[in-house]
Amino acid sequence: MDELSIKVEIADRDYPMKVNKSEEARVRMAAKLINEKLKSYQKQFGHDDKQDLLAMTALDCVVEKLISTEAEHPIHQTVVDKITYLSRLVSQSGI
């Protein structure tokens, strides 16, 4: 494995971690997006408690993930249905 030791800052704290080289950009982008969301909530609510801001950010991220997952389900089911249909056609035609 090609691991790197990196440090990301979230909510004014440094977090050292080891990541695959191929994941470094994604991890750094995730930290950046978390910090941007924290700042957004801080401005929106005028609240400075890092614990509360992190909790709100975590909740928001999980809600977004759930929405994304729910949106993907019908697409996956459509793909499975079409593959099943095509498999039946191939079986019937004797190919």
Z-matrix of the N, CA and C atoms (Angstrom, degrees):
N
C 1 1.450
C 2 1.514 1 110.15
N 3 1.287 2 115.22 1 145.96
C 4 1.453 3 122.15 2 179.59
C 5 1.528 4 108.63 3 -101.09
N 6 1.335 5 117.09 4 83.92
C 7 1.462 6 121.03 5 -177.07
C 8 1.519 7 111.80 6 -95.43
N 9 1.329 8 113.73 7 146.31
C 10 1.451 9 121.70 8 175.74
C 11 1.515 10 108.99 9 -120.63
N 12 1.309 11 116.83 10 145.49
C 13 1.465 12 121.32 11 170.49
C 14 1.519 13 106.25 12 -95.06
N 15 1.324 14 115.39 13 118.95
C 16 1.461 15 119.86 14 -179.89
C 17 1.523 16 108.59 15 -128.29
N 18 1.316 17 115.25 16 169.97
C 19 1.443 18 122.03 17 176.58
C 20 1.525 19 106.87 18 -132.46
N 21 1.325 20 116.41 19 126.93
C 22 1.461 21 120.03 20 175.13
C 23 1.521 22 108.42 21 -116.95
N 24 1.303 23 115.49 22 148.57
C 25 1.458 24 120.85 23 179.27
C 26 1.520 25 108.61 24 -107.13
N 27 1.324 26 115.01 25 126.76
C 28 1.463 27 121.18 26 176.21
C 29 1.522 28 106.75 27 -133.05
N 30 1.315 29 115.70 28 126.44
C 31 1.473 30 121.99 29 178.83
C 32 1.528 31 111.35 30 53.51
N 33 1.324 32 115.69 31 45.87
C 34 1.462 33 123.26 32 177.04
C 35 1.531 34 114.30 33 64.45
N 36 1.331 35 117.00 34 21.65
C 37 1.463 36 120.96 35 175.20
C 38 1.514 37 108.61 36 -126.99
N 39 1.330 38 115.61 37 141.48
C 40 1.457 39 120.60 38 178.43
C 41 1.522 40 110.10 39 -88.95
N 42 1.329 41 114.43 40 139.26
C 43 1.458 42 121.34 41 178.14
C 44 1.527 43 108.94 42 -126.91
N 45 1.345 44 116.13 43 103.86
C 46 1.462 45 118.65 44 176.05
C 47 1.527 46 109.14 45 -74.72
N 48 1.310 47 116.03 46 142.15
C 49 1.459 48 120.17 47 178.88
C 50 1.505 49 110.66 48 -155.69
N 51 1.318 50 114.63 49 162.82
C 52 1.454 51 121.34 50 173.78
C 53 1.517 52 107.33 51 -110.35
N 54 1.331 53 114.89 52 130.83
C 55 1.463 54 120.37 53 -179.44
C 56 1.520 55 109.09 54 -135.32
N 57 1.315 56 115.22 55 155.90
C 58 1.461 57 119.08 56 171.75
C 59 1.516 58 108.14 57 -64.47
N 60 1.305 59 115.72 58 143.56
C 61 1.467 60 120.93 59 -179.43
C 62 1.530 61 110.71 60 -54.55
N 63 1.334 62 116.05 61 -37.34
C 64 1.458 63 120.51 62 -178.67
C 65 1.527 64 112.68 63 -69.96
N 66 1.333 65 117.87 64 -15.95
C 67 1.470 66 122.21 65 -178.36
C 68 1.525 67 113.32 66 -101.37
N 69 1.323 68 117.54 67 -6.37
C 70 1.461 69 120.26 68 -173.78
C 71 1.527 70 112.55 69 -56.02
N 72 1.300 71 117.40 70 -49.60
C 73 1.467 72 120.39 71 -177.46
C 74 1.529 73 110.85 72 -61.98
N 75 1.325 74 116.28 73 -39.73
C 76 1.469 75 120.25 74 -179.70
C 77 1.535 76 110.74 75 -65.49
N 78 1.330 77 117.36 76 -42.36
C 79 1.465 78 120.97 77 179.87
C 80 1.526 79 110.22 78 -65.42
N 81 1.313 80 116.82 79 -43.19
C 82 1.463 81 119.90 80 179.01
C 83 1.531 82 110.90 81 -64.80
N 84 1.328 83 117.10 82 -38.75
C 85 1.463 84 120.46 83 177.99
C 86 1.529 85 110.40 84 -65.86
N 87 1.321 86 116.75 85 -39.86
C 88 1.470 87 120.67 86 178.43
C 89 1.529 88 110.23 87 -60.82
N 90 1.326 89 117.13 88 -45.02
C 91 1.463 90 120.67 89 178.77
C 92 1.524 91 110.53 90 -61.96
N 93 1.319 92 116.03 91 -41.06
C 94 1.475 93 120.48 92 179.21
C 95 1.533 94 110.52 93 -62.66
N 96 1.328 95 116.70 94 -44.79
C 97 1.468 96 120.41 95 -179.61
C 98 1.525 97 111.59 96 -65.57
N 99 1.330 98 116.80 97 -37.91
C 100 1.468 99 120.33 98 176.82
C 101 1.522 100 109.88 99 -61.56
N 102 1.328 101 116.68 100 -46.98
C 103 1.468 102 120.43 101 -179.76
C 104 1.525 103 111.65 102 -63.20
N 105 1.323 104 117.13 103 -38.16
C 106 1.466 105 120.22 104 177.82
C 107 1.524 106 110.73 105 -65.00
N 108 1.323 107 116.75 106 -41.21
C 109 1.460 108 120.79 107 178.88
C 110 1.527 109 110.52 108 -66.43
N 111 1.337 110 116.64 109 -39.69
C 112 1.465 111 120.60 110 176.30
C 113 1.525 112 110.83 111 -58.73
N 114 1.327 113 116.40 112 -47.66
C 115 1.461 114 120.67 113 179.99
C 116 1.520 115 111.36 114 -62.92
N 117 1.324 116 115.54 115 -38.37
C 118 1.464 117 119.93 116 178.69
C 119 1.528 118 110.71 117 -62.38
N 120 1.327 119 116.82 118 -46.76
C 121 1.464 120 120.10 119 178.15
C 122 1.523 121 111.26 120 -65.44
N 123 1.320 122 116.45 121 -36.94
C 124 1.457 123 120.39 122 179.42
C 125 1.530 124 110.31 123 -61.62
N 126 1.330 125 116.62 124 -44.24
C 127 1.462 126 120.74 125 178.49
C 128 1.528 127 111.40 126 -69.99
N 129 1.316 128 116.25 127 -42.43
C 130 1.461 129 121.48 128 -176.22
C 131 1.529 130 111.93 129 -64.27
N 132 1.328 131 116.59 130 -42.36
C 133 1.459 132 120.20 131 -174.80
C 134 1.525 133 113.84 132 -106.26
N 135 1.334 134 117.57 133 -5.60
C 136 1.450 135 120.82 134 -179.43
C 137 1.522 136 112.05 135 60.75
N 138 1.320 137 115.14 136 35.54
C 139 1.463 138 121.39 137 -174.42
C 140 1.528 139 108.21 138 -115.12
N 141 1.330 140 117.37 139 134.52
C 142 1.460 141 120.50 140 -175.83
C 143 1.523 142 114.74 141 -110.17
N 144 1.321 143 118.53 142 -5.79
C 145 1.462 144 120.18 143 -177.83
C 146 1.525 145 110.05 144 -69.46
N 147 1.332 146 116.45 145 114.60
C 148 1.478 147 121.64 146 -175.66
C 149 1.521 148 111.95 147 -60.92
N 150 1.336 149 117.03 148 -38.25
C 151 1.460 150 120.50 149 179.93
C 152 1.530 151 110.65 150 -61.02
N 153 1.323 152 116.64 151 -45.84
C 154 1.468 153 120.34 152 178.72
C 155 1.522 154 111.37 153 -65.12
N 156 1.315 155 116.65 154 -42.05
C 157 1.469 156 120.49 155 179.90
C 158 1.524 157 111.10 156 -64.68
N 159 1.338 158 117.09 157 -40.50
C 160 1.465 159 120.83 158 177.51
C 161 1.529 160 110.78 159 -65.48
N 162 1.325 161 117.15 160 -40.24
C 163 1.469 162 120.35 161 178.94
C 164 1.525 163 110.41 162 -64.09
N 165 1.315 164 117.51 163 -43.10
C 166 1.464 165 121.04 164 179.07
C 167 1.526 166 110.63 165 -64.45
N 168 1.317 167 116.18 166 -40.12
C 169 1.462 168 120.88 167 178.75
C 170 1.522 169 110.90 168 -65.94
N 171 1.330 170 116.89 169 -43.81
C 172 1.465 171 120.80 170 178.37
C 173 1.525 172 110.57 171 -60.72
N 174 1.326 173 116.66 172 -44.93
C 175 1.465 174 120.67 173 179.28
C 176 1.523 175 110.65 174 -60.91
N 177 1.317 176 116.29 175 -45.13
C 178 1.458 177 120.96 176 179.98
C 179 1.533 178 111.29 177 -61.71
N 180 1.327 179 117.15 178 -42.32
C 181 1.465 180 120.98 179 179.96
C 182 1.523 181 111.79 180 -64.84
N 183 1.324 182 116.76 181 -40.80
C 184 1.464 183 119.84 182 -179.92
C 185 1.527 184 110.65 183 -69.17
N 186 1.325 185 117.48 184 -38.89
C 187 1.470 186 120.24 185 176.36
C 188 1.527 187 110.04 186 -60.97
N 189 1.334 188 117.28 187 -44.37
C 190 1.468 189 120.84 188 177.44
C 191 1.529 190 110.99 189 -60.49
N 192 1.319 191 117.14 190 -41.57
C 193 1.470 192 121.39 191 178.98
C 194 1.522 193 110.88 192 -63.64
N 195 1.328 194 117.32 193 -42.95
C 196 1.464 195 120.87 194 178.65
C 197 1.523 196 111.62 195 -63.11
N 198 1.319 197 116.54 196 -42.12
C 199 1.460 198 120.62 197 177.81
C 200 1.521 199 109.86 198 -61.72
N 201 1.324 200 116.73 199 -44.10
C 202 1.461 201 121.57 200 179.31
C 203 1.520 202 111.37 201 -62.26
N 204 1.328 203 116.02 202 -44.06
C 205 1.462 204 121.01 203 179.98
C 206 1.523 205 111.22 204 -63.82
N 207 1.329 206 116.12 205 -42.76
C 208 1.467 207 120.43 206 178.91
C 209 1.522 208 110.96 207 -63.95
N 210 1.317 209 117.08 208 -36.67
C 211 1.465 210 120.76 209 179.71
C 212 1.526 211 111.16 210 -69.67
N 213 1.336 212 117.48 211 -30.89
C 214 1.461 213 121.40 212 -179.27
C 215 1.518 214 112.79 213 -74.68
N 216 1.325 215 117.97 214 -28.44
C 217 1.462 216 121.41 215 -174.70
C 218 1.529 217 112.84 216 -55.87
N 219 1.332 218 120.12 217 -49.40
C 220 1.468 219 118.60 218 179.51
C 221 1.534 220 112.72 219 -62.08
N 222 1.326 221 116.71 220 -34.32
C 223 1.464 222 120.35 221 179.18
C 224 1.526 223 109.67 222 -65.43
N 225 1.330 224 116.77 223 -45.35
C 226 1.464 225 120.81 224 178.51
C 227 1.523 226 110.76 225 -61.35
N 228 1.316 227 116.35 226 -42.24
C 229 1.457 228 119.72 227 -179.18
C 230 1.522 229 110.73 228 -65.22
N 231 1.326 230 117.91 229 -39.29
C 232 1.460 231 121.65 230 177.51
C 233 1.524 232 110.56 231 -61.78
N 234 1.323 233 116.70 232 -42.69
C 235 1.470 234 120.87 233 179.08
C 236 1.522 235 109.82 234 -63.09
N 237 1.326 236 117.58 235 -45.82
C 238 1.465 237 121.26 236 179.24
C 239 1.525 238 110.06 237 -61.01
N 240 1.319 239 117.84 238 -43.97
C 241 1.469 240 121.87 239 179.40
C 242 1.526 241 111.39 240 -60.95
N 243 1.325 242 117.01 241 -42.59
C 244 1.465 243 120.21 242 -179.02
C 245 1.528 244 111.50 243 -69.04
N 246 1.324 245 116.38 244 -39.28
C 247 1.469 246 119.50 245 177.59
C 248 1.526 247 109.99 246 -64.18
N 249 1.315 248 116.66 247 -42.11
C 250 1.465 249 120.80 248 178.01
C 251 1.524 250 110.32 249 -61.47
N 252 1.314 251 116.39 250 -44.33
C 253 1.463 252 121.32 251 179.05
C 254 1.535 253 110.65 252 -61.33
N 255 1.330 254 116.56 253 -46.70
C 256 1.461 255 120.68 254 -179.88
C 257 1.530 256 111.39 255 -65.01
N 258 1.315 257 117.56 256 -37.58
C 259 1.467 258 120.84 257 176.90
C 260 1.522 259 111.14 258 -61.86
N 261 1.333 260 115.64 259 -40.77
C 262 1.467 261 119.25 260 178.08
C 263 1.522 262 110.85 261 -64.33
N 264 1.333 263 116.64 262 -42.11
C 265 1.470 264 120.26 263 179.38
C 266 1.528 265 110.65 264 -61.47
N 267 1.325 266 116.08 265 -44.57
C 268 1.456 267 120.68 266 -179.46
C 269 1.531 268 109.69 267 -64.05
N 270 1.321 269 117.42 268 -42.70
C 271 1.473 270 121.60 269 179.56
C 272 1.527 271 111.15 270 -63.22
N 273 1.312 272 115.93 271 -39.95
C 274 1.474 273 120.25 272 -178.27
C 275 1.517 274 111.86 273 -70.95
N 276 1.319 275 115.80 274 -32.96
C 277 1.467 276 118.07 275 -177.11
C 278 1.529 277 112.28 276 -83.35
N 279 1.339 278 116.66 277 -11.06
C 280 1.454 279 120.50 278 176.45
C 281 1.507 280 114.07 279 76.90
N 282 1.295 281 117.47 280 21.96
C 283 1.475 282 121.38 281 179.71
C 284 1.501 283 110.64 282 -75.39
